[in-house]
């Protein structure tokens, strides 16, 4: 009788635990302030930020920087000094701010840890539905502790997909309108929820079969990408190549419809 093979312990378990605590703290802030009057500032004509965004970011940063003082941070609302640490926390304290300001109950907190350029964990918390999405590199993706997988759909015409539009759509070179119209004729339907992080989580959970976006920041997608990948899905650039932390345009799916999506979303097609 031979000994069982040794399975190395997960080196990111403590980091995941702290990220979950930070995300839940942010979710508590979001829920408590949801129906209250709030001050809205503008980073652009349609790009909003509220005191709730800032309070959530402070809560997350305080917890994670206290637990991991040598780590660097990439935050949406606050610029922090970087020490050159191989550990980088990428944080969107409130993804779906426009939804939130209109009291449209679809928003979340998104946290990812990138180590030497590779995302090793992702946490997305939806406080309205009390849904906690987590992923660890090579350990799978989970919803409230239960494993999740992408869908089995392999026909585009039977697929439910999602997208988003640029915050600066009035000035954007590619407004995503032609791509949106093209996909409408080739899929079962298209959704536009206003939260990139949750859209990616829904691909991971099999609720959506695919998703594409043309202009996003790292904090919008870092956690969602690892969730899709660990759930068995595929995430590429708009050209079909690998993504990196600063990839702005991406396509995510269950993997089975990826080539069909890429063919229709080719950057060689005319923009509008």
Secondary structure, 3 states (H helix, E strand, C coil): CCCCCCCCCCCCHHHHHHHHHHHHHHHHHHHHHCCCCCCEEECCCCCEEEHHHHHHHHHHHHHHHHHCCCCEEEECCCCCCCCCCCEEEEEEEEECHHHHHCCCCCCEEEEEEEECCEEEEEEEEECCCCEEEEEECCCEEEECCEECCCCCCCCHHHCEEECCCCCCCCCCCCCCHHHHHHHHCCCCEEECCCCHHHHHHHHHCCCCCEEEECCCCHHHHHHHHHHHHHCCCEEEECCCCCCCCCCCCEEEECCCCHHHHHHHCCCCCCCC
